[in-house]
Amino acid sequence: MDTSLQALALLGDGRTRSLSAENPTGAKGEGGRATEGFGAELARDLGPGWKISPAVALPAGSTTTIAEIDGPGVVQHVWLTVPPSFLRRIVLRAYWDGEDEPSIETPLGDFFCCGFGEWCQVSSIPVAVNPAGGLNSYWAMPFRTHAVLTVENTSAEDLPAFFYQVTWSEQPVPAEAAYLHAQWRRSSPVADGEVHTIVDGVQGRGHYVGTYLAWQASRPGWWGEGELKFFLDGDGEWPSICGTGTEDYFGGAWGFAAAGGGYATFTTPYLGLPQALEAERRFGLYRWHVPDPIRFRQDLRVTVQALGWFEEDGEDPRYVTLRDDVASTAFWYQAEPHAPFPRFPDAAALAV
């Protein structure tokens, strides 16, 4: 799975396959053969092969399988798009090798770093979001026998057109290759004096590769003093890895301040603040541990403090705990089986 430019010159034994609404199974020679579908009326003068089935409907409350693939192989690219109002209302799940419980379970927008029902530009290595709402994932997703990807429309509103494409390589999977996991959690709000847990209960061997936070501040002023802490392999009260502040962990400094005031948004290969909706006090941040994965052999827990900065005339500044609304998506690879995820929130808890 070496994707360096030098490795691109090397021939391999894999075969590329891709599925979409125009080829729901991804079978060889089966693309574009639909005679009915979302675009049938638009193609009425052209006939088969002319974009007759580019999308599928997602009825309200339904779960739709968008990919079911026999292995071994590696999902290499996932492209999706939905209207922004559905970013938090559609839940993406992935199941590897016949498991009953998902290894990926997160709202669609949060998986692609758009956590507030609004698109934003993201130009990172594993995730790219392009105008106007093209959601791209390049996370490598190896599987050995079977892969299933589903989307659940948790809303009371039908989505008449869901566009997607999943590309994978039919190829051997090395024995040391682990499975991608992603888990979403929300504290709305963080309890007074408590921390937000990004992930907990991870058991086994693996490495943590990314964090996305959708953070809504509950009060004026600076909200990003909180430390991210990684509890590894039996750590108890105190972590093995402790950061120095939220903006520090996401690669910024001094409150992400722009020269003219407010926040300076940025999106880079591994770190970003692509969303700073200042009027709503909403902030989206990502960090990908691609060159610096956090490895664990036994267990993993990750937390972030909701901590701010308070200054009052005549007093020295001090830290204050906050009751902010924090939603997180954790990304990691591990060997299966994985510990069951917490019960996923209902539709009301997904609301922006």
C-alpha positions, -999 to 999 in steps of 0.1 A, spaced: 0 0 0 30 23 -6 15 54 -23 48 74 -28 54 88 -62 83 64 -67 61 34 -59 37 45 -86 61 33 -113 61 -3 -99 38 -29 -114 16 -49 -91 -9 -77 -91 -40 -56 -80 -70 -49 -101 -89 -16 -97 -127 -18 -93 -151 10 -86 -188 10 -78 -214 38 -79 -251 41 -87 -241 35 -123 -225 2 -113 -238 -9 -79 -218 -41 -76 -186 -28 -92 -185 -58 -115 -163 -59 -145 -180 -45 -177 -212 -36 -159 -209 2 -157 -234 26 -173 -259 -1 -184 -289 12 -164 -322 17 -183 -339 35 -154 -329 58 -126 -324 93 -113 -313 106 -147 -336 87 -170 -358 117 -179 -327 139 -185 -313 112 -209 -346 105 -227 -331 116 -260 -298 97 -256 -306 62 -242 -285 37 -221 -249 47 -213 -257 84 -209 -259 90 -171 -292 74 -165 -285 63 -129 -260 86 -113 -276 87 -79 -299 67 -55 -327 79 -32 -323 77 6 -358 76 20 -363 90 55 -354 66 82 -338 41 58 -304 24 57 -289 18 23 -259 -4 15 -237 15 -9 -208 -10 -11 -206 -47 -6 -173 -61 -17 -156 -95 -15 -119 -95 -6 -91 -94 -2 -87 -58 -11 -82 -22 -1 -108 6 -4 -87 35 -17 -111 64 -24 -146 73 -14 -164 102 -30 -198 114 -18 -219 145 -19 -251 156 -2 -269 189 5 -254 205 36 -285 200 56 -279 163 55 -243 163 67 -252 156 103 -283 136 95 -267 108 75 -246 82 94 -218 64 76 -209 29 88 -184 3 77 -182 -34 86 -151 -55 79 -149 -92 73 -184 -102 84 -185 -84 117 -219 -76 133 -208 -43 148 -194 -14 127 -158 -4 128 -167 31 114 -198 48 127 -200 86 124 -221 113 108 -212 119 72 -201 155 77 -179 148 107 -161 120 89 -152 146 62 -144 175 86 -177 194 80 -194 191 114 -219 219 115 -242 212 85 -221 235 64 -195 226 37 -160 239 42 -128 237 21 -104 209 33 -71 203 16 -55 175 36 -38 142 26 -65 117 37 -96 140 34 -104 166 8 -136 187 6 -139 206 -27 -164 231 -41 -193 228 -37 -195 199 -13 -174 171 -29 -164 149 0 -133 128 -6 -116 102 16 -83 86 8 -80 67 41 -67 32 32 -94 6 43 -80 -29 40 -102 -60 43 -96 -96 39 -129 -114 31 -157 -88 29 -164 -51 32 -198 -34 37 -204 4 37 -239 17 46 -255 51 50 -285 57 73 -308 87 67 -318 95 103 -339 124 93 -377 126 86 -369 140 52 -363 119 20 -331 126 1 -340 121 -35 -304 120 -49 -274 106 -31 -243 106 -53 -213 84 -44 -184 64 -58 -162 38 -40 -130 27 -55 -109 -3 -43 -81 -25 -54 -85 -63 -55 -52 -73 -40 -36 -94 -12 -36 -78 22 -4 -82 43 -8 -100 76 3 -69 95 -23 -47 79 -49 -34 105 -85 -22 99 -96 15 99 -119 25 127 -137 58 133 -160 67 162 -181 98 169 -189 111 203 -206 143 216 -208 161 249 -236 186 247 -225 202 268 -194 190 286 -203 185 322 -191 212 346 -154 204 355 -154 173 334 -135 164 302 -148 153 268 -139 118 259 -128 114 223 -125 76 225 -123 51 253 -125 13 256 -102 6 226 -87 -29 232 -59 -46 213 -30 -35 192 -31 -5 169 -23 31 162 -43 63 165 -42 84 133 -65 113 136 -89 137 154 -116 159 142 -134 182 166 -166 202 160 -165 227 189 -192 252 198 -182 277 225 -208 285 251 -195 320 260 -174 348 246 -137 347 249 -110 321 243 -121 285 245 -90 265 234 -67 261 264 -77 225 270 -51 198 268 -55 166 247 -44 135 267 -36 100 254 -38 72 280 -19 42 266 -15 6 276 -28 5 312 -24 42 321 -46 51 350 -52 86 363 -23 102 344 -16 99 306 16 90 288 11 118 263 -2 152 274 -4 182 251 -2 219 260 -34 233 246 -61 227 220 -47 251 194 -12 236 200 -24 201 193 -39 212 160 -7 229 149 -16 265 156 -7 290 184 -19 321 202 -55 314 197 -54 310 159 -54 348 158 -56 366 124 -35 398 119 -66 419 116 -85 403 144 -107 372 146 -96 337 135 -72 327 107 -86 296 91 -61 272 75 -61 237 59 -28 219 54 -18 182 47 -21 171 83 -36 200 104 -63 225 100 -89 249 112 -111 249 81 -142 263 100 -144 293 122 -180 304 122 -174 333 146 -210 345 148 -222 311 160 -190 304 180 -184 272 160 -150 259 151 -139 228 132 -104 214 136 -85 183 124 -52 167 130 -40 136 111 -13 115 128 -1 102 94 36 108 98 34 104 136 9 77 145 3 71 182 9 34 187 -6 13 215 -3 -24 223 -31 -30 248 -56 -2 251 -63 35 244 -83 64 258 -82 100 245 -97 130 261 -98 168 257 -104 195 283 -130 222 278 -109 250 292 -109 287 286 -91 319 295 -108 346 317 -96 381 324 -113 407 346 -103 443 353 -80 445 383 -75 407 385 -48 384 371 -60 361 342 -70 326 351 -82 294 334 -119 286 336 -137 253 328 -163 255 301 -196 238 294 -191 238 256 -207 216 230 -179 193 217 -183 166 191 -154 145 181 -144 119 155 -115 96 163 -97 77 136 -74 47 143 -62 14 129 -63 -18 149 -64 -56 147 -99 -71 150 -119 -79 169 -126 -45 183 -145 -36 215 -182 -27 208 -188 10 203 -211 29 227 -247 31 217 -250 56 188 -270 87 196 -306 91 182 -314 116 155 -322 144 180 -287 141 195 -272 146 160 -289 180 155 -266 209 148 
